[in-house]
Amino acid sequence: MSEDPAKLSLSNFLAGETNDPLEAPPSFTNWMRVGAWAVKLYEPELLATADARTTISYGGQPKSVINLCSYNYLGLANHPEVIAAAHQALRTHGLGACGSPMLSGMTDLHRELERRVAQFLQREDAMIFNSGFGGALGTISGLLRKTDVAILDNRSHLSLRDGAILSRCRTEKFEHNDSGSLDAALARQKGRRQLVIVEGIYSMDGDFGNLPELLAVADSHGAKVFIDEAHSMLACGPTGRGAAEKFGVQDRFPLVYGTFSKAIGALGGFVAGSKETLQYLRFYAHPYVYSCALPPVVVAAILKALEIGTGQPELRTQLWDNADYFHAQLRGLGIDTGASTTYIMPIVIGDRERMYRLGHQLRRRGLWVAPVDYPAVPQDRICFRACVTAKHTRADLDEALNILEDTLAPAALQHA
Ligand SMILES: Cc1ncc(COP(=O)(O)O)c(C=O)c1O
């Protein structure tokens, strides 16, 4: 491959270049070598808890940073009561579940979590997956069939898209949050059954799914709608039941899917709905049937995190106060945060090389934000992603803003 390495992206290395399928394309290895200085921003090592201020390894040394990178939206990942619950379960249940939930990995703690999730979401039943990704993939691929059509927002998470591909149904995209585009997609693709797949909050753009309008369009075609509340669960809505609750449309979704890896601060996924649908899914969702259940120690911690998250609405209020404050200040600095209206904020840079250079400068100054490159976002929207949490103090946020102003505002203006 002869192109300028700066103009290449992950989408350029999908073809097999040699006869050995177990060998990485040599052009990719070379691209990684040339771009090693930029790639260093990935897979940073966290040396402490995912708290608002933490320590990561940078340049081989421990570095104190303000953390705008973790999904620990309510600060539950390192809550002392959550950690105590995990310690307790370690003593009673040991480390691993040591089997699929179908055969040997289900414990009383898992069953209790199913009940609590179902109760919280006012559904008949819930099932627990050992990963959020596997939960979305397993639910979509477990329910859709070859003659169906999945209609996905073009910013959908890969777990949902991969689930549709695995089911071998036809897939169709609509423009992000655009009800007119959804209407056209539904008219174009008439499978035996149509499933529209949306998200409560989009994980790269940080905007809400346009739920009421999209539901109305789906209804007009007789299509069902599936919602992924990964980033919205426990952090949005009057009682934390997610974006659907915020928009007053919970009852319009027969199933609700979410993760335990974001506001709950742990790991795993769930889907809640009718007993009959979940009984079917328990046998047809491969990541459920053929993969070890979550460790009981994690389940016990999730139970405690759920109790705290539902019992202390002030955590949500703090999260949103922080998000609103940070948004307003970023806008004041002239920083482009796209369509975000939530605690997830893209900080759009637009130019790849500049983004990686600035990423190193920010880390050196003690601000930890995530680099987001094409194809995860469009080329002209290459950005950092910042996540604000309830645990950030005003001093944390002001310090982060000062660093961003010093480092980034001149570059952003120069780019404009
Ligand atoms: C919208 C969405 N769905 C599903 C997932 C998968 O969740 P997990 O990270 O818990 O596997 C993510 C992860 O970030 C996500 O953003």
The ligand as a Tripos MOL2 file, in Angstrom:
@<TRIPOS>MOLECULE
LIG
   16    16     1     0     0
SMALL
NO_CHARGES

@<TRIPOS>ATOM
      1 C1        -24.7170    1.4500   23.1670 C.3       1 LIG1
      2 C2        -23.9070    0.3280   23.7170 C.ar      1 LIG1
      3 N1        -24.4320   -0.9090   23.7380 N.ar      1 LIG1
      4 C3        -23.7290   -1.9490   24.2260 C.ar      1 LIG1
      5 C4        -22.4530   -1.7920   24.7240 C.ar      1 LIG1
      6 C5        -21.6960   -2.9890   25.2230 C.3       1 LIG1
      7 O1        -21.5970   -2.9130   26.5940 O.3       1 LIG1
      8 P1        -20.3790   -3.5290   27.4470 P.3       1 LIG1
      9 O2        -19.2560   -2.5340   27.3650 O.co2     1 LIG1
     10 O3        -20.9840   -3.5990   28.7950 O.co2     1 LIG1
     11 O4        -20.0270   -4.8350   26.8650 O.co2     1 LIG1
     12 C6        -21.8820   -0.5380   24.7170 C.ar      1 LIG1
     13 C7        -20.5090   -0.3460   25.2510 C.2       1 LIG1
     14 O5        -19.9570    0.6940   25.3370 O.2       1 LIG1
     15 C8        -22.6200    0.5650   24.1970 C.ar      1 LIG1
     16 O6        -22.0990    1.7860   24.1580 O.3       1 LIG1
@<TRIPOS>BOND
     1     1     2 1
     2     2     3 ar
     3     2    15 ar
     4     3     4 ar
     5     4     5 ar
     6     5     6 1
     7     5    12 ar
     8     6     7 1
     9     7     8 1
    10     8     9 2
    11     8    10 1
    12     8    11 1
    13    12    13 1
    14    12    15 ar
    15    13    14 2
    16    15    16 1
@<TRIPOS>SUBSTRUCTURE
     1 LIG1         1 GROUP 0 **** ****
